[in-house]
Amino acid sequence: MPSFLLCHRHAPDECRFAFAAWHGFDSPLRHLQALSSCPSGGHALWWVVPAADPGAALAQLPAYVRQRTEAIPVSEVPIP
């Protein structure tokens, strides 16, 4: 199955909304770890998710987060 890097960005004053959007949203990503630059001032979140297509990858996010997220196809490659 393909993998997608979900790249979400929000403004500094939108952190609380980005995190609150998960309450009551059923997703395989809920209660898992995500990479975040919010504590250091970057205000972005990243996930690598398996999905059939970009739409299915984005569907794993609540609407508020999804609207501010890009789904980038990725795969693992060996580094020489």
C-alpha positions as CSV (number, residue, x, y, z in Angstrom):
1,M,0.0,0.0,0.0
2,P,1.3,3.5,-0.8
3,S,2.5,5.8,2.0
4,F,1.9,9.5,2.3
5,L,3.6,12.2,4.4
6,L,0.9,14.4,5.8
7,C,2.2,17.9,6.4
8,H,0.0,20.2,8.4
9,R,0.7,23.8,9.2
10,H,-1.2,26.3,11.3
11,A,-0.6,29.8,12.8
12,P,0.7,30.1,16.3
13,D,-2.7,31.2,17.7
14,E,-4.4,28.1,16.0
15,C,-2.5,25.4,18.0
16,R,-5.4,24.9,20.4
17,F,-7.8,24.4,17.5
18,A,-5.5,21.9,15.7
19,F,-5.3,19.7,18.8
20,A,-9.0,20.2,19.9
21,A,-10.2,19.0,16.5
22,W,-9.2,15.5,17.4
23,H,-11.8,15.2,20.2
24,G,-14.5,12.9,19.2
25,F,-12.9,12.2,15.8
26,D,-12.4,8.5,15.0
27,S,-9.1,7.9,13.3
28,P,-6.3,5.3,13.4
29,L,-4.0,8.3,14.2
30,R,-5.8,9.3,17.4
31,H,-3.8,8.8,20.6
32,L,-0.6,8.1,18.6
33,Q,2.6,10.2,18.4
34,A,3.1,12.8,15.7
35,L,6.1,14.9,14.9
36,S,5.5,18.5,15.8
37,S,7.4,21.8,15.6
38,C,4.8,23.6,17.8
39,P,7.0,23.6,21.0
40,S,9.9,25.2,19.1
41,G,7.7,27.8,17.3
42,G,7.3,26.1,13.9
43,H,3.6,25.2,14.2
44,A,3.5,22.2,11.9
45,L,2.6,18.5,12.4
46,W,3.7,15.5,10.4
47,W,2.5,11.9,10.0
48,V,3.5,9.1,7.7
49,V,0.4,7.0,6.9
50,P,-0.5,4.1,4.7
51,A,-3.4,4.9,2.3
52,A,-4.7,3.9,-1.1
53,D,-4.6,7.6,-2.3
54,P,-4.1,11.1,-1.1
55,G,-7.8,11.5,-0.3
56,A,-7.8,8.4,1.9
57,A,-4.7,9.6,3.7
58,L,-6.3,13.0,4.4
59,A,-9.5,11.3,5.5
60,Q,-7.6,10.1,8.6
61,L,-7.5,13.8,9.8
62,P,-10.3,15.8,11.3
63,A,-11.7,18.5,9.0
64,Y,-9.9,21.5,10.6
65,V,-6.5,19.7,10.3
66,R,-7.2,18.2,6.9
67,Q,-8.0,21.6,5.3
68,R,-4.5,22.8,6.2
69,T,-2.6,19.6,5.3
70,E,-0.8,18.4,2.2
71,A,-0.5,14.7,1.4
72,I,2.8,13.9,-0.3
73,P,3.4,10.4,-1.7
74,V,6.6,8.9,-0.1
75,S,8.5,5.7,0.0
76,E,11.5,4.3,1.7
77,V,14.8,4.3,-0.2
78,P,18.2,3.0,0.7
79,I,20.8,5.6,1.4
80,P,24.2,4.6,0.2
